[in-house]
């Protein structure tokens, strides 16, 4: 991989990244994929997800590798005043600061937005990601993905009657908050082109978790009824569920009456579309159990892969249930560039496809502190000054366990 930052939609943007774990790193990786210079400043102990394995590649866990490409790493001890002075010098040239320290930590260090950063760097966009924000009944409390999934109602809608409420199999709150944060900082940069001013962005896992609860929150607010656990079935659409076939489970996502009629015709039962129980989506929802039994009988002897291919060709959304080996080797995954593999790095590709300024994987995930001296030199620190920072333990080049 090239050590030269690529030209991209965000080329020239300098991001000081003080985030750890997932939400913040997910956000900054998106920015880095599109050319922003991401300077990942890690505490002396390093980003803890470097240890969240196995599996490991050398000393770094897959969890870290997955969300930290296209960044440079520097270890910096911000508990020392000299470390905070280094950060302030970096911020003189930065466009944005993204951090996920516990609310109050930056203020305690004299780095709060209102009192310090806004005054010294009026064009700076400062985004904080926290569990619940700084105030309110849960203000300042720690938040991790699964716990916030629980407190924002996700367990109450995920799972089946037999399994009970369950955590979603991906860290959706962290990822969703990272995506919201990426949108937020780009909004703030766009507004800065008009006002010339930066601003503070207060992102929380809690807010993101609630905002991701569609359609369950609008369903509840309109009906007054709490959602129930439906397994793979959709609360508003039918048939929208997984079904066994002779070869593989398939998922049918039939969102309108036209698609339902085409499904019935393909299954050799066109009269089902005219059955009073199934003529419209509200009818099918009321009679979901009866329709489910009919579809299971019609699908049990079909080749699932072939059926899905045929349904897609006639405009009926459907898909076979695949494992990750099948996903990452599928011809369409390869065609879309979503299986990235180069110079020893493997990961998903870049999902945002821009026509003139496409993203690029230019740097593999960094080793802890691997770019500290290079970063400082690029920001005008002299050789003796850098050596002094290393000798005093402000510049951290080996993780402190």
C-alpha positions in Angstrom: 0.0 0.0 0.0 1.2 3.5 -0.7 2.3 5.6 2.2 1.1 8.6 0.2 -2.4 9.8 1.1 -4.6 9.5 -2.0 -6.4 12.2 -3.7 -10.1 11.9 -2.9 -13.3 13.8 -2.0 -11.8 14.7 1.4 -8.2 15.2 0.2 -6.5 17.9 2.3 -8.8 17.5 5.3 -6.9 17.0 8.6 -8.6 15.0 11.3 -7.3 14.5 14.8 -8.8 11.2 15.9 -8.8 10.6 19.7 -11.4 7.8 19.5 -11.1 4.2 20.5 -13.1 1.0 20.3 -15.7 1.2 17.5 -18.1 4.1 16.9 -15.4 6.8 16.5 -12.9 4.6 14.6 -15.7 3.5 12.2 -16.5 7.2 11.5 -12.8 8.2 10.9 -12.1 5.2 8.7 -14.9 6.4 6.4 -13.3 9.8 6.2 -9.9 8.2 5.6 -11.1 6.0 2.8 -11.9 9.2 0.9 -8.6 11.0 1.4 -8.8 12.7 4.7 -5.6 12.6 6.7 -6.5 10.7 9.9 -4.0 11.1 12.8 -5.0 8.5 15.3 -3.8 9.6 18.7 -3.8 6.6 21.2 -3.4 6.7 24.9 -0.3 5.0 26.4 -2.2 1.7 26.7 -3.3 1.9 23.1 -6.8 1.4 21.7 -8.0 -1.6 23.7 -9.6 -3.3 20.7 -6.1 -4.1 19.6 -6.5 -6.9 22.2 -10.0 -8.0 21.3 -9.2 -11.3 19.7 -8.4 -13.9 18.5 -8.0 -13.8 15.6 -4.9 -11.7 15.5 -2.6 -10.5 12.7 0.8 -10.2 14.5 -0.1 -8.2 17.6 -3.4 -6.6 16.5 -6.9 -8.2 16.7 -9.3 -8.4 13.8 -11.6 -6.1 15.7 -9.0 -3.3 15.4 -7.9 -4.1 11.9 -11.5 -3.9 10.6 -12.0 -0.2 11.4 -8.6 1.4 11.4 -7.2 1.4 7.8 -6.1 4.7 6.2 -4.8 6.2 9.4 -1.5 7.0 11.0 -1.0 6.2 14.7 0.8 8.2 17.5 0.9 7.3 21.1 0.5 10.4 23.3 0.1 10.8 27.1 -2.5 13.5 27.5 -2.4 13.2 31.3 0.8 15.2 31.0 0.6 18.9 30.3 3.3 18.5 27.6 1.1 16.0 25.9 -1.8 18.4 25.9 0.5 21.1 24.5 1.4 18.7 21.6 -2.2 18.2 20.9 -2.9 21.9 20.8 -0.1 22.4 18.3 -1.6 19.7 16.1 -5.0 21.4 16.3 -3.6 24.6 14.8 -3.7 22.9 11.4 -6.6 20.5 11.9 -10.1 20.8 10.5 -11.7 18.6 13.0 -11.2 16.8 16.3 -13.2 13.6 17.0 -13.0 12.1 20.4 -14.9 9.7 22.7 -13.5 10.4 26.1 -15.9 10.3 29.0 -17.8 13.6 29.2 -15.8 16.1 31.3 -12.4 14.6 30.6 -11.4 17.1 28.0 -12.7 19.9 30.2 -10.7 18.7 33.1 -7.6 18.8 31.0 -8.3 22.3 29.9 -9.3 21.2 26.4 -13.1 21.9 26.6 -14.7 23.2 23.4 -16.4 26.3 24.8 -13.6 27.5 27.1 -10.5 26.6 25.0 -10.9 25.0 21.6 -13.6 27.4 20.3 -11.5 30.4 21.4 -8.2 29.2 20.0 -9.5 27.4 16.9 -12.7 29.1 15.8 -12.9 27.0 12.6 -12.5 23.7 14.3 -15.2 21.1 14.1 -15.2 19.2 17.4 -17.3 16.0 17.6 -17.7 14.1 20.8 -19.1 10.6 20.9 -20.3 9.3 24.2 -22.7 6.9 25.7 -25.4 9.2 26.9 -24.1 12.8 26.7 -22.8 15.0 29.5 -26.1 15.8 31.3 -29.6 14.5 31.9 -30.6 11.5 34.0 -27.9 9.2 32.4 -25.4 12.0 31.6 -21.8 11.0 32.0 -22.5 7.3 32.4 -20.5 4.8 30.3 -22.1 3.2 27.2 -21.2 0.0 25.3 -23.1 -1.2 22.3 -25.0 -4.2 23.8 -26.0 -2.3 26.9 -27.3 0.6 24.8 -29.1 -1.9 22.5 -30.9 -3.1 25.7 -31.7 0.4 27.0 -33.0 1.6 23.6 -35.4 -1.3 23.1 -33.6 -3.4 20.6 -33.7 -6.5 22.7 -37.5 -6.1 22.8 -37.8 -6.4 19.0 -35.0 -8.9 18.1 -35.5 -12.6 18.6 -38.4 -15.0 18.6 -41.0 -16.1 21.1 -38.9 -19.2 21.8 -35.5 -17.4 22.1 -36.7 -14.3 23.9 -35.2 -10.9 23.4 -31.7 -11.0 22.0 -28.8 -8.7 21.1 -28.4 -8.0 17.4 -25.5 -10.0 16.0 -23.7 -6.9 14.9 -22.8 -3.8 17.1 -25.5 -1.8 15.3 -25.5 1.1 17.9 -21.8 1.7 17.6 -21.8 1.4 13.8 -24.9 3.5 13.5 -23.4 6.2 15.7 -20.2 6.1 13.7 -22.2 6.6 10.5 -24.3 9.5 12.1 -21.0 11.1 13.3 -19.5 10.9 9.7 -22.7 12.6 8.4 -22.6 15.2 11.2 -19.0 16.3 10.7 -19.4 16.7 7.0 -22.6 18.8 7.6 -20.6 21.0 9.9 -17.8 21.4 7.3 -20.4 22.3 4.7 -21.9 24.9 7.0 -18.4 26.2 7.7 -18.0 27.2 4.0 -20.8 29.7 4.6 -20.2 30.9 8.1 -16.4 30.5 8.4 -17.1 29.0 11.9 -16.6 25.5 13.3 -18.9 24.0 15.9 -19.4 21.4 18.6 -21.2 18.1 17.8 -22.7 16.1 20.6 -23.2 12.5 19.4 -24.4 9.7 21.7 -24.9 6.0 21.4 -28.2 6.4 23.1 -29.6 8.9 20.6 -28.3 6.8 17.7 -29.9 3.7 19.2 -33.3 5.3 19.4 -33.1 6.8 15.9 -32.3 3.3 14.5 -35.5 1.8 15.9 -37.5 2.1 12.7 -40.3 1.1 12.1 -40.9 0.0 15.7 -41.1 3.5 17.3 -43.5 4.9 14.8 -45.6 1.7 14.9 -45.8 2.0 18.7 -46.5 5.8 18.7 -49.3 5.4 16.2 -50.9 2.2 17.6 -50.1 2.3 21.3 -49.2 -1.4 21.0 -45.8 -2.7 22.1 -44.0 -4.7 19.4 -43.7 -8.4 19.8 -40.9 -10.7 18.9 -41.4 -12.0 15.4 -38.1 -13.8 14.6 -37.3 -13.0 11.0 -40.7 -11.8 10.1 -41.4 -8.1 9.5 -44.0 -6.3 11.7 -45.5 -4.4 8.8 -45.1 -6.5 5.7 -46.1 -10.1 4.7 -44.6 -12.2 3.3 -41.3 -10.9 4.6 -39.6 -13.8 6.2 -37.2 -16.7 5.8 -38.4 -20.1 4.5 -36.7 -23.5 4.2 -36.3 -25.0 0.8 -34.7 -28.3 -0.4 -31.3 -26.8 -0.7 -31.0 -23.6 1.4 -33.1 -21.2 3.5 -34.4 -18.3 1.4 -35.7 -14.9 2.4 -38.7 -13.4 0.6 -39.1 -9.7 0.8 -42.5 -9.1 -0.9 -43.3 -5.4 -0.4 -46.3 -4.9 -2.6 -49.3 -6.7 -4.1 -47.8 -6.8 -7.6 -44.7 -8.7 -6.3 -47.0 -11.1 -4.3 -48.9 -12.0 -7.5 -45.7 -12.7 -9.3 -44.5 -14.9 -6.4 -47.7 -16.8 -6.5 -47.5 -17.3 -10.3 -43.9 -18.6 -10.0 -44.9 -21.0 -7.3 -47.7 -22.4 -9.5 -50.5 -21.0 -7.4 -51.7 -17.8 -9.1 -55.1 -18.1 -7.4 -53.5 -17.3 -4.0 -53.2 -13.6 -5.1 -57.0 -13.4 -5.4 -57.7 -15.2 -2.2 -59.6 -12.8 0.1 -57.2 -13.6 2.9 -54.2 -12.5 0.9 -55.3 -9.9 -1.6 -53.6 -6.9 0.1 -50.7 -6.5 2.6 -53.1 -5.7 5.5 -55.0 -8.9 4.6 -51.8 -10.9 4.5 -50.7 -9.5 7.9 -54.0 -10.6 9.5 -53.6 -14.0 8.0 -49.9 -14.3 8.3 -49.9 -17.8 10.0 -52.1 -19.3 7.3 -50.0 -17.8 4.5 -46.7 -19.0 6.1 -47.9 -22.6 6.2 -48.9 -22.4 2.5 -45.6 -21.0 1.5 -43.6 -23.5 3.5 -45.4 -26.3 1.7 -44.8 -24.8 -1.7 -41.1 -24.1 -1.1 -40.0 -27.2 0.6 -39.1 -29.1 -2.6 -37.7 -26.1 -4.5 -34.0 -25.4 -5.2 -33.6 -22.2 -3.1 -30.7 -20.7 -5.1 -32.4 -21.3 -8.5 -35.7 -20.0 -7.1 -34.2 -16.8 -5.8 -32.5 -16.2 -9.1 -35.8 -16.6 -11.0 -37.7 -14.4 -8.5 -35.2 -11.6 -8.8 -35.4 -11.8 -12.6 -39.1 -11.2 -12.4 -38.9 -8.3 -9.9 -39.5 -10.2 -6.6 -36.9 -9.4 -4.0 -35.5 -12.6 -2.6 -32.2 -14.0 -1.4 -30.6 -17.2 -0.2 -29.3 -17.2 3.3 -25.5 -17.3 2.9 -22.5 -17.6 5.3 -19.6 -15.2 5.2 -17.4 -17.5 3.1 -20.1 -17.5 0.4 -20.5 -13.7 0.7 -16.9 -12.8 0.4 -16.2 -15.1 -2.5 -19.4 -14.3 -4.4 -18.9 -13.0 -7.9 -21.0 -9.9 -7.2 -19.0 -9.1 -4.1 -15.8 -9.3 -6.2 -17.4 -7.3 -9.0 -18.4 -4.5 -6.6 -14.9 -4.4 -5.1 -16.2 -5.3 -1.7 -13.6 -7.9 -0.9 -10.4 -5.9 -0.4 -7.1 -7.8 -0.3 -3.7 -6.1 -0.9 -0.3 -6.2 0.6 -1.3 -8.5 3.5 -4.5 -6.5 4.4 -7.9 -8.0 4.0 -11.3 -6.3 4.7 -14.5 -5.1 3.1 -14.1 -2.7 0.2 -15.3 0.9 0.0 -19.1 1.1 -0.1 -19.3 4.7 -1.2 -18.8 4.7 -4.9 -18.0 8.3 -6.2 -17.5 8.7 -9.9 -14.7 11.3 -10.1 -13.1 11.0 -6.7 -13.4 7.3 -5.7 -12.1 6.2 -2.3 -9.0 4.1 -1.9 -7.3 1.9 0.6 -3.9 3.6 0.8 -2.7 2.5 4.3 -3.1 -0.7 6.2 -4.2 -0.4 9.9 -1.3 1.2 11.8 0.9 -0.4 14.4 0.7 1.4 17.8 2.7 4.6 17.6 4.2 3.7 14.3 4.0 7.2 12.9 4.6 9.3 15.9 7.9 10.9 15.0 6.8 11.3 11.3 3.6 13.1 12.4 5.4 15.5 14.7 8.0 16.3 12.2 5.3 17.0 9.6 3.7 19.5 12.1 7.0 21.4 12.6 8.5 19.7 15.6 12.3 19.6 15.6 14.4 16.5 16.0 15.6 17.4 19.4 12.1 18.3 20.6 10.7 15.0 19.4 13.5 13.1 21.1 12.8 15.0 24.3 9.1 14.1 24.1 10.0 10.5 23.7 12.5 10.5 26.6 9.9 12.1 28.9 7.2 9.6 28.0 4.9 12.1 26.4 5.4 10.6 23.0 4.7 6.9 23.6 6.3 4.4 21.2 5.6 1.2 23.0 2.2 0.3 24.6 2.1 0.4 28.3 0.4 -2.7 29.6 
